[in-house]
Structure formats: structure tokens, C-alpha cells
Amino acid sequence: MNRSTKNSVDDEGRGGPSPSSWPLFVAAVVIAIESAVLAAAALGLAVYQSLGHRPHDALDSWLVVGFAAFGAIALWWVWRGLRQCRRWARAPGVLVQIIAIPVAFNTYGNGVWWVATPLLVCAVLGLVGLFAPSTTKALLEH
């Protein structure tokens, strides 16, 4: 039995990260939270518009809904990749966290600290989890 097969069996047959790679687990949780928030935003905006809100430009507003839904699906896909210890999932996960940092600062500058603070915390935790040595080891072993 080779090493990667043994690790997969030791992890209750799921093929996920080992218990010692908690930073990878934290990064996956952060990505899952971000995916859920984007999905909720897409759904909330769609409901808001469907109930009669008339934006200045309806097409732009529906494009924002579509973009948020696409982002939620893409982040869910990255989450699955991280849970399965796929190396390809690190790059889009890092990209999302790098984009989230200036968005958080801009949001804070606009006075919406209650959105900016959790976003910044998630971005930093995600980056720490994705760049941790144990994460690198877990992604290279599978």
C-alpha cells in the first residue's frame, strides 16, 4: 500500500487532510464561509429585485447577482478541492484571499466596519492556512 493510499484510508476513507494539517482545515472552512456568504448575497439580491426594487440599471444589477452566484459556485469548487487535498485548489484560494484584503480595507474606509472586520479576518486566516508548511505537505502527499 503506497503512502497516499494509506493516508486516505487513515482519514476515515474520505481522502481529506490528516488531523495534523489543521491549517488546511482552517483554510477550507474560510473558503466555505466565503462561498456561503456569496451565495446568500446572490440570493438576497435576487429576492430584493424580484420583490419590486427597481435599480438604476436592471441589467447591471442582475449581472451582480449572476457574478455573486458564479463566485459562490467557484468557491464551493475550491473548497471541495481543498478538502480532497488537491494541489490546484491552493492557487484560486490564495487569489480570493488576496483580493479580499483590499476589499476589506475599502469597505472599512466607507464606514462599514462590521463587514470589513470579518472579511479581513477571513482573508488573513485563509492565507495563513494556505501557506502553512503542513498545508504544503498535505497537498504534496496526495
C-alpha positions in Angstrom: 0.0 0.0 0.0 1.6 3.3 -1.0 1.8 6.3 1.3 -1.0 8.3 -0.3 -3.4 5.4 -0.2 -2.5 4.7 3.4 -3.2 8.3 4.4 -6.6 8.2 2.6 -7.6 5.1 4.5 -6.4 6.6 7.8 -8.6 9.6 7.2 -11.7 7.5 7.6 -11.8 6.8 3.9 -12.6 10.4 2.9 -9.3 11.2 1.2 -9.2 14.5 3.1 -6.4 16.1 5.1 -4.9 14.4 8.0 -5.7 15.7 11.5 -2.2 17.2 11.8 -2.9 19.6 8.9 -5.3 21.9 10.8 -4.2 25.0 8.9 -5.6 23.3 5.7 -8.8 22.7 7.6 -9.0 26.3 8.7 -8.4 27.5 5.1 -11.1 25.2 3.8 -13.5 26.5 6.5 -12.7 30.1 5.4 -13.4 29.3 1.8 -16.6 27.6 2.7 -17.8 30.6 4.7 -16.9 32.9 1.8 -18.8 30.7 -0.6 -21.9 30.6 1.7 -21.8 34.4 2.1 -21.6 35.0 -1.6 -24.5 32.5 -2.2 -26.6 34.3 0.4 -25.7 37.7 -1.2 -26.8 36.4 -4.6 -30.0 35.0 -3.3 -30.7 38.1 -1.2 -30.1 40.5 -4.2 -32.3 38.3 -6.4 -35.1 38.3 -3.9 -34.8 42.0 -3.3 -35.0 42.7 -7.0 -37.9 40.3 -7.5 -39.9 42.0 -4.8 -40.0 45.2 -6.7 -36.7 47.1 -6.2 -36.0 49.0 -9.3 -32.3 49.8 -9.6 -31.0 52.5 -11.9 -29.8 49.8 -14.4 -31.6 46.5 -14.1 -29.1 44.6 -16.3 -26.1 45.7 -14.2 -28.0 44.6 -11.1 -28.8 41.2 -12.4 -25.2 40.8 -13.6 -24.1 41.4 -10.0 -26.4 38.6 -8.9 -25.0 36.3 -11.6 -21.4 37.2 -10.7 -22.1 36.5 -7.0 -23.7 33.2 -7.8 -20.8 32.3 -10.1 -18.3 33.2 -7.3 -20.2 31.1 -4.8 -20.1 28.1 -7.1 -16.4 28.6 -7.9 -15.5 28.9 -4.2 -17.5 25.8 -3.4 -15.4 24.0 -6.1 -12.2 25.3 -4.4 -13.5 24.2 -1.0 -14.0 20.7 -2.4 -10.5 20.7 -3.9 -9.0 21.7 -0.5 -11.0 19.1 1.4 -9.7 16.5 -1.1 -6.1 17.8 -0.8 -5.9 18.8 -4.5 -2.9 21.0 -5.2 -4.7 23.0 -7.8 -7.1 24.4 -5.2 -4.4 26.4 -3.4 -3.9 29.0 -6.2 -7.5 30.1 -6.5 -7.9 30.1 -2.7 -4.9 32.4 -2.3 -6.2 34.6 -5.1 -9.5 35.1 -3.4 -7.8 36.0 -0.1 -5.5 38.5 -1.8 -8.5 40.1 -3.4 -10.4 40.2 -0.2 -7.8 42.2 1.7 -8.1 45.5 -0.3 -11.9 45.0 -0.5 -11.9 44.8 3.3 -9.9 48.0 3.6 -12.1 49.8 1.1 -15.2 48.6 3.0 -13.7 49.8 6.3 -12.9 53.2 4.7 -16.6 53.5 3.7 -17.6 53.1 7.4 -18.9 49.5 7.1 -16.5 48.1 9.8 -19.0 45.3 10.7 -18.5 43.8 7.2 -14.8 44.7 6.8 -13.6 43.2 10.0 -14.8 39.6 9.4 -13.7 39.8 5.8 -10.2 40.8 6.8 -10.1 38.2 9.5 -11.2 35.5 7.0 -8.6 36.7 4.4 -5.7 36.6 6.9 -6.8 33.2 8.3 -7.2 31.8 4.8 -3.7 33.0 3.7 -2.1 31.7 6.9 -3.8 28.3 6.4 -3.0 28.1 2.7 0.7 29.0 3.2 1.3 26.8 6.3 4.1 24.2 5.9 1.7 21.4 7.0 -0.7 22.5 4.2 2.1 22.3 1.7 3.0 18.8 3.0 -0.6 17.6 2.9 -1.2 18.9 -0.7 2.1 17.3 -1.9 1.4 14.0 -0.3 -1.9 13.5 -2.1 
